[in-house]
Amino acid sequence: MKRFVFLALLAIFGAAGYSAYVWLTPTPALHGTLLESPRPLGELTFAAGSEGVTLAQWQGRLVVVFFGFTHCPDICPLTMARLAHIYRQLGEPATVQVVMITVDPARDTPEVMQLYAMQFHSDFVGLSGSAEDVANAARAFFVAYRELAGGQFTHTDAIFLLDRETQMRVVYRQDNLLRLEEDLRTILAQQLW
């Protein structure tokens, strides 16, 4: 009987110790800017082929979002190439989705966007929509963009990480984009969000 009581107490203290460890262990430091209040974005609507889609379509995955345009001569293809490199380094996990949203819906149709995104990796998704759809998405992500002469655009070049509930959690600047791989490894390993 004493042995049973001893084992029961050991189990209780072990469970309590583990619970305390889980509750007291801080969230690992990430290299992007972690938002204190996650911003829900799942209901944003886009066109993809002949169908409409929302970001909620990828609920259950971590979603990496970048705004750009297909006629961009520098930052957009460079960013997408970096994201493709990171995705391959991670082993192309099915739990991560990379999405590029256009800021030039007049030229970047859903088909054009999808082909562009797939040039960098066949798993990547390119989204477009009406000018209003793009403006709504940009506002929701706090992305600014403006058309310049010659069909070029200036736009916010941040990269956004959405959690499995399609809430914006972390924002990366171009100068810390390569640290996204390390953060994704941590998030995937620890099953955060």
N, C-alpha and C positions, 0 to 999 in steps of 0.2 A: 504494500500500500504506500509506504514512504517513497518507494521508487517511482510509482505512478504520479504522486504529488510533485515530486522533484521534476519529472519529465514534463508535466503539465506547466509548472512554473517556468521551466526553461523555455518551453514553446511560447508562453505568453510574453516573457521578457525578450525573447528573440524577435517576435513579431513587433513588439513595441519599439525595440531598437531599430529595426529595419524601417518602420513607419517614420520614426523621428529622423532617420538618415534621409529618407526620400523628401520629407517636408523641409528639412533644413539645408539640403544641398542646393546651392544657388544655381540658377539657370546659367549655362556656360556663356561666357562673353563672346559675342559675335562681332564681326568686323564691319558690318553695315550698321546703319542707324536703326535701332530697334524702336518700334513705335510703342508707346505706353498703352494706347487704346487702339487695338486692331480695327481696321476699317473694312466693313463688309463690301465686297465688290461682285459677288456672284451673279447679281441680276443685270449687269451690263449686257446689252444686246449688240451683236455683230452679225454680219453676213459671212457665211463660209460656203462657197459654191452657191447652190440655189437655195440653201437653207439658212435659217437664223440660228445662232447659237448664243449661249451665255457662258460666262466664265464658270458658272456652277456646273457646267458639263464636266469639268475636271475636279469636282469635289472628291476628296479622298487622296489627292496628289498635292505635292508642293508645286506651285506654278510660278515660273520665272517670266516676268513680263518686261518687254522693252518696246518703246514707241520709236518709230523711225519711218523711212520711206525708201522705196526701191531705187529711186534715182539719186540717192545720196552717194557722193563720191568718196567719203572717208569714214566717218564715225559709225555709221550704221553697219556697213559690211564688216568693219573691224570688230564691232561689238558682237555681232552675230557669230563671227568666226571664233571669238573668245568663248562665247557661250557654248558653241559646238565642241570646242576643246575641253571645256570643263565637263560637259555632259559625257563625253567619251572617257575622260579620266575617271569619272564616277562609275563607269561600267554601263552606261546607258540605262539607268534604272527606270522601270515602268512607273515608279512612284514620283517621278519628276517630269513636268511638262514645260517646255519652253514655248512661249507665245510672243510673236511680234505683232504689234498693232500699228497700222499706218496712220500718218498725219496728213496724207495726201490721197484722200478717197476718190478724187476726180480721176487720177491716173491709176491708182493702185486698187483695182477691182479685187473682189475676193479670190478669183482665180490667179491673178497676178501675184497677190500676196502669198498665197499658198505655195506657188511655184518658187517664189523668192526664198521663203523660209526653208523649203525643202532642199534648196541648193546647199544649205549649210549642214543640215541633217534631215534625214527622211522622217524622223519623229517630230520635227518642229512644226508649229502651226502658225500660219499667217492670217490675220484677221483684218477685215475692212468693214465698210458699211456706209450708210449715208453720212453726209457732212455732219448732220445732227448727232448720229450715233458716235462718231469719232470725237466730236466736241464734248459730248456727255462723258465719254470714257476719259478723255484728257482731264476734264474738270475733276472727276472722281479720283484720279491718280495725282492731281495737282501738277499736271504736265502742261507747260506752255508751248505753243508753236505758232509760227507765223510764216506765211509764204513770202519769199524774196523774189527779186527779179530773176528771170531765166529758169523758172520752175523749181528753184531750190527752196529749202525750208530751213529755218532755225527752230530748234526744239530742245526741250529738256532731254538730256541724255542719260538720266538715271535708270537703274535697273531695279525692279520691284520683286520682292519675294512674297508670295501669298501662301498662307497655311492651307491645311487640308480642308478647311471650311471656306476657302476662297476669301479670306480676310487679309488685307495688306498688313504684313508684320515687320518686314525689314526693307530698307532702301539702301542701295549701293550707288556710290559715285563711280565714275570711270576710273579714278585713281585707286580704288580698292576692289574693283571688280574681280580680279584674280583671287581674292580671298574668299569669294563666294564658294569656290570648291571646298575649301576647308570647312566653311560654315555648313554647307549642305551635308558633308560627311558627318559632322557633329549632330545635326538635326535628325538625319536618317538613323544614325546609330542609337541616339537616345530617345527616338520616337517623340520628339517635341511636337507640339501642336497637332 
